[in-house]
Amino acid sequence: MSQYFDIGDKTVWNPSHGASRLFQRQVSLFEAELELSSGIGSMENDECQINPALFETFVNALLARHRGTSHAVLLALSEGFTATVLVLAERAGIRVDWAQSGAAPDGAVEDAQISAVTRMPALAEGRAWEAGLREKARELGSTCLPDRSPGPADQWPPMQSTK
């Protein structure tokens, strides 16, 4: 059994119920943290519509929030969700503002983890941060979030030929 995340007539993700349920709970959490709607609608009859305009704003705010912290625990807790959202954004044709998000944040850094050596918050260098997150999204997109329906090759045990 699975659920469908759609933008218009296009399905951008078709996860199992368990993965979908956890993802939707994380959506609610990050909507509250960012004080923004994600544009991801409620699940009805195993289908959910995503509003592309709201989703684009949410994706870029999430990316900026992720970039704006140096706290190792916050980064670890949010990395998988952020990478998953990036895969969905790519499939939906959403414009991700990597240039803005990759820049060092202006002003004070929120939720910073202070270095014991420098006594200053230490953000990852912009290109390294972006490359790491892009790689995580690429891995998820190619292995864990297939954008196709399962076929006979995906069945276990494999189907035996009747020839």
C-alpha positions as CSV (number, residue, x, y, z in Angstrom):
1,M,0.0,0.0,0.0
2,S,1.2,3.5,-0.8
3,Q,0.2,7.1,-1.0
4,Y,0.6,9.7,-3.7
5,F,2.0,13.2,-3.5
6,D,0.9,15.0,-6.6
7,I,1.3,18.4,-8.2
8,G,-1.5,18.7,-10.6
9,D,-1.6,15.4,-12.6
10,K,2.0,14.6,-11.9
11,T,2.9,12.2,-9.1
12,V,6.2,13.3,-7.5
13,W,6.4,10.7,-4.8
14,N,4.6,7.4,-4.1
15,P,5.9,6.2,-0.6
16,S,4.6,3.5,1.7
17,H,2.1,4.5,4.3
18,G,4.7,4.5,7.1
19,A,7.2,6.7,5.2
20,S,4.3,9.0,4.2
21,R,3.0,9.3,7.7
22,L,6.5,10.1,9.1
23,F,7.1,12.6,6.3
24,Q,3.8,14.4,6.9
25,R,4.5,14.7,10.6
26,Q,7.9,16.2,9.8
27,V,6.1,18.6,7.4
28,S,3.9,19.8,10.3
29,L,6.9,20.2,12.5
30,F,8.9,22.3,10.0
31,E,5.8,24.4,9.1
32,A,5.6,25.3,12.8
33,E,9.4,26.0,13.0
34,L,9.4,28.1,9.8
35,E,6.0,29.7,10.5
36,L,5.1,28.9,6.8
37,S,2.7,26.7,5.0
38,S,4.5,24.0,3.0
39,G,1.8,23.8,0.4
40,I,1.5,20.1,1.0
41,G,-2.1,19.4,1.4
42,S,-3.8,16.8,3.6
43,M,-3.8,13.2,2.6
44,E,-7.3,12.1,1.4
45,N,-7.9,8.7,-0.1
46,D,-4.2,8.1,-0.2
47,E,-3.6,11.2,-2.3
48,C,-2.3,14.6,-1.5
49,Q,-1.9,17.7,-3.7
50,I,1.1,20.1,-3.4
51,N,0.6,23.8,-4.1
52,P,3.7,24.6,-6.1
53,A,3.9,28.3,-5.2
54,L,3.7,27.7,-1.5
55,F,6.0,24.7,-1.8
56,E,8.7,26.8,-3.5
57,T,8.6,29.3,-0.7
58,F,8.8,26.6,1.9
59,V,11.7,24.7,0.2
60,N,13.8,27.9,0.0
61,A,13.0,28.9,3.6
62,L,13.8,25.4,4.8
63,L,17.1,25.4,2.9
64,A,18.0,28.9,4.4
65,R,17.2,27.6,7.9
66,H,19.3,24.5,7.3
67,R,22.2,26.7,6.1
68,G,21.7,29.1,9.0
69,T,22.7,26.8,11.8
70,S,26.0,25.2,12.8
71,H,24.4,23.0,15.5
72,A,25.4,19.4,14.7
73,V,22.2,17.9,16.3
74,L,19.9,20.2,14.5
75,L,21.7,19.5,11.2
76,A,21.5,15.8,11.8
77,L,17.8,15.9,12.7
78,S,16.9,18.0,9.6
79,E,19.2,16.7,6.9
80,G,17.1,13.7,5.8
81,F,13.9,15.7,5.7
82,T,15.6,18.6,3.8
83,A,17.1,16.2,1.3
84,T,13.7,14.5,0.8
85,V,12.0,17.9,0.2
86,L,14.8,18.8,-2.3
87,V,14.0,15.6,-4.3
88,L,10.3,16.4,-4.4
89,A,11.1,20.0,-5.4
90,E,13.4,18.8,-8.3
91,R,10.7,16.4,-9.5
92,A,8.1,19.2,-9.3
93,G,10.3,21.6,-11.3
94,I,10.5,24.0,-8.3
95,R,13.2,26.6,-8.4
96,V,15.6,26.0,-5.5
97,D,17.6,29.1,-4.7
98,W,21.0,27.5,-3.9
99,A,22.9,30.8,-4.4
100,Q,20.9,32.6,-1.7
101,S,21.0,29.6,0.6
102,G,24.7,28.8,0.1
103,A,25.8,32.3,1.1
104,A,26.9,32.9,4.6
105,P,23.9,34.1,6.7
106,D,23.7,37.8,7.4
107,G,23.6,38.8,11.0
108,A,23.6,36.5,14.0
109,V,23.5,32.8,13.4
110,E,20.6,31.0,15.2
111,D,21.1,27.8,17.1
112,A,24.8,27.9,16.7
113,Q,27.1,25.3,18.0
114,I,30.1,27.1,19.4
115,S,33.6,25.8,18.6
116,A,35.6,24.9,21.7
117,V,38.7,26.1,19.9
118,T,37.6,29.5,18.5
119,R,34.6,30.1,20.7
120,M,32.8,31.2,17.6
121,P,30.0,29.5,15.6
122,A,31.4,27.5,12.7
123,L,29.3,27.1,9.6
124,A,30.3,24.7,6.9
125,E,31.9,26.4,3.9
126,G,29.1,27.2,1.4
127,R,30.1,25.0,-1.5
128,A,30.9,22.0,0.8
129,W,27.5,22.4,2.6
130,E,25.7,22.6,-0.8
131,A,27.6,19.7,-2.2
132,G,26.8,17.5,0.8
133,L,23.1,18.2,0.8
134,R,22.9,17.8,-3.0
135,E,24.6,14.4,-2.7
136,K,22.2,13.3,0.0
137,A,19.3,14.3,-2.2
138,R,20.8,12.6,-5.2
139,E,21.2,9.4,-3.2
140,L,17.6,9.5,-1.9
141,G,16.2,10.4,-5.3
142,S,17.9,7.5,-7.1
143,T,17.5,4.7,-4.5
144,C,14.9,5.5,-1.8
145,L,12.4,7.7,-3.6
146,P,11.9,6.0,-7.0
147,D,9.8,8.2,-9.3
148,R,8.2,5.2,-11.0
149,S,5.7,2.5,-10.0
150,P,7.2,-0.8,-9.0
151,G,7.3,-3.4,-11.7
152,P,8.0,-7.1,-11.9
153,A,11.8,-6.5,-11.4
154,D,11.0,-5.0,-8.0
155,Q,9.2,-8.1,-6.7
156,W,10.7,-10.4,-4.1
157,P,11.3,-13.2,-4.6
158,P,12.1,-12.5,-8.3
159,M,9.6,-14.0,-10.7
160,Q,10.8,-17.2,-12.4
161,S,10.7,-17.4,-16.1
162,T,8.1,-20.0,-17.4
163,K,10.2,-20.8,-20.6
